């Protein structure tokens, strides 16, 4: 098993508040790793540290073989990141967004155009390459944001609540993209508030008040907490209340 | 029982986009009525028409027995509205926001404290914190308090729990149940199907049209085909394999299992899956399952998507 993310007592404090408290875990190549927790549990903080966007207070982590504190640039080149408020340029066209993000990663124009054709083709979205992003439905924007996060062929992609607010079919079409990427060896690190989506992950960690309270396969977690769904596991851990 | 909301043939266009097409339904006093639909289905437009913020192109609507066009000033005093976007004052504290809304409606926090008490005790430790610094779940609770402070007869909640974690969502719905007991009618929209099950009645809405109105427990009567839950460790390969079968109408991930809808008779299903098990998926297991709201909604959605084959980029 090749390890692509490993953290050791990774901690972030804001003043007296400990947002992420000594979290230690590993993620394997090609794994779909679900990173769950209630609002304010410290997920986004942890994710921002792993992406090299925020310095830890103490502890360490390596992502794609690079130290998140000392080698932030190499980390950034090897990961893709899709934030919950995905950062597409609404007043640029789809193609212009591809060229912009490709340019940021120093891809050649020819390579960008080739991947644009390939990615939009797979999504059935070639007919909107010259449309303004602002004119697209939310579900299309999400797929587009995922494609852009994958444009430079990262080893790991971080997805922060990628499927909020869309219909159940669009949500599952998005998960088809995730499965396909994982099948091709890309490691997926994903947060979600949909507990059915937690079941789609190979392993799931649940964070409560900055600490990882549980980490295992969905099946083992259900057994361990004697409940029939990940929602049950989550309710038990996150607030200590049973759903039954 | 009194009718709290009555909608008759409402339509709304934005330029060429038809946001709402001939919408009609009624909501009773003390009823929780759910509008279930994706982003862009027209839910927010309907909320804005009923809360007198925009005018419909056609049709009539009454809220608390008052006409949304003629009596808009009176309606505004008698309803509570929680818009989809967080619209409290981010740089005012929890307490300041609540005071502000109470004052606007010429009341005080004390006067209707019983309505917000259960929610407010959870907010109280943070009452000096600016609203912008609250977590998602807390923001929603504060917004609900602000919408309730003047004891409205009808409550409009536009996606109150989007982006909120499952525990906070559950607490939020427990509060709605209590408000219902006070006789308040609640029109609520949500993209979460588990919340749909908590409504008295739901309307499935897509592209401005209502696909179906029914109590959640009856909604699965319209499901076509036989639904089978299937499972293997090789999820990705299994989805592909099932979708490739001519007997399978659709296959989607559904929590722990995949849900495959078979067009064939029940008897034909076991042989098909047995073959799959022998050939490719040694760990395959399956059982027949009852369609839930999400299954029904997805089937109605894909039918309505198949109906209009034009894939034109649409404006929200």
HADDOCK unambig.tbl for C-alpha pairs under 7 A between the chains (distance, minus, plus):
assign (segid A and resid 38 and name CA) (segid B and resid 165 and name CA) 5.10 0.50 0.50
assign (segid A and resid 39 and name CA) (segid B and resid 135 and name CA) 5.90 0.50 0.50
assign (segid A and resid 39 and name CA) (segid B and resid 136 and name CA) 5.91 0.50 0.50
assign (segid A and resid 39 and name CA) (segid B and resid 137 and name CA) 6.60 0.50 0.50
assign (segid A and resid 39 and name CA) (segid B and resid 164 and name CA) 6.67 0.50 0.50
assign (segid A and resid 39 and name CA) (segid B and resid 165 and name CA) 5.78 0.50 0.50
assign (segid A and resid 40 and name CA) (segid B and resid 135 and name CA) 5.63 0.50 0.50
assign (segid A and resid 135 and name CA) (segid B and resid 313 and name CA) 6.48 0.50 0.50
assign (segid A and resid 135 and name CA) (segid B and resid 314 and name CA) 6.07 0.50 0.50
assign (segid A and resid 135 and name CA) (segid B and resid 315 and name CA) 4.81 0.50 0.50
assign (segid A and resid 136 and name CA) (segid B and resid 313 and name CA) 5.47 0.50 0.50
assign (segid A and resid 136 and name CA) (segid B and resid 314 and name CA) 5.93 0.50 0.50
assign (segid A and resid 136 and name CA) (segid B and resid 315 and name CA) 6.34 0.50 0.50
assign (segid A and resid 137 and name CA) (segid B and resid 314 and name CA) 6.30 0.50 0.50
assign (segid A and resid 137 and name CA) (segid B and resid 315 and name CA) 6.89 0.50 0.50
assign (segid A and resid 137 and name CA) (segid B and resid 316 and name CA) 6.51 0.50 0.50
assign (segid A and resid 138 and name CA) (segid B and resid 39 and name CA) 6.77 0.50 0.50
assign (segid A and resid 164 and name CA) (segid B and resid 162 and name CA) 6.98 0.50 0.50
assign (segid A and resid 164 and name CA) (segid B and resid 163 and name CA) 6.37 0.50 0.50
assign (segid A and resid 165 and name CA) (segid B and resid 38 and name CA) 6.75 0.50 0.50
assign (segid A and resid 165 and name CA) (segid B and resid 39 and name CA) 6.08 0.50 0.50
assign (segid A and resid 165 and name CA) (segid B and resid 162 and name CA) 6.43 0.50 0.50
assign (segid A and resid 165 and name CA) (segid B and resid 191 and name CA) 5.85 0.50 0.50
assign (segid A and resid 166 and name CA) (segid B and resid 38 and name CA) 5.12 0.50 0.50
assign (segid A and resid 166 and name CA) (segid B and resid 39 and name CA) 5.51 0.50 0.50
assign (segid A and resid 166 and name CA) (segid B and resid 191 and name CA) 6.78 0.50 0.50
assign (segid A and resid 167 and name CA) (segid B and resid 37 and name CA) 6.68 0.50 0.50
assign (segid A and resid 167 and name CA) (segid B and resid 38 and name CA) 4.35 0.50 0.50
assign (segid A and resid 167 and name CA) (segid B and resid 39 and name CA) 6.99 0.50 0.50
assign (segid A and resid 167 and name CA) (segid B and resid 191 and name CA) 6.58 0.50 0.50
assign (segid A and resid 168 and name CA) (segid B and resid 298 and name CA) 6.47 0.50 0.50
assign (segid A and resid 169 and name CA) (segid B and resid 298 and name CA) 6.06 0.50 0.50
assign (segid A and resid 172 and name CA) (segid B and resid 252 and name CA) 6.80 0.50 0.50
assign (segid A and resid 172 and name CA) (segid B and resid 253 and name CA) 6.90 0.50 0.50
assign (segid A and resid 179 and name CA) (segid B and resid 236 and name CA) 6.02 0.50 0.50
assign (segid A and resid 193 and name CA) (segid B and resid 163 and name CA) 6.88 0.50 0.50
assign (segid A and resid 193 and name CA) (segid B and resid 165 and name CA) 5.39 0.50 0.50
assign (segid A and resid 193 and name CA) (segid B and resid 166 and name CA) 6.39 0.50 0.50
assign (segid A and resid 196 and name CA) (segid B and resid 254 and name CA) 6.43 0.50 0.50
assign (segid A and resid 196 and name CA) (segid B and resid 255 and name CA) 4.12 0.50 0.50
assign (segid A and resid 197 and name CA) (segid B and resid 255 and name CA) 6.30 0.50 0.50
assign (segid A and resid 199 and name CA) (segid B and resid 255 and name CA) 4.98 0.50 0.50
assign (segid A and resid 199 and name CA) (segid B and resid 256 and name CA) 5.26 0.50 0.50
assign (segid A and resid 200 and name CA) (segid B and resid 255 and name CA) 6.46 0.50 0.50
assign (segid A and resid 200 and name CA) (segid B and resid 256 and name CA) 6.94 0.50 0.50
assign (segid A and resid 235 and name CA) (segid B and resid 167 and name CA) 5.87 0.50 0.50
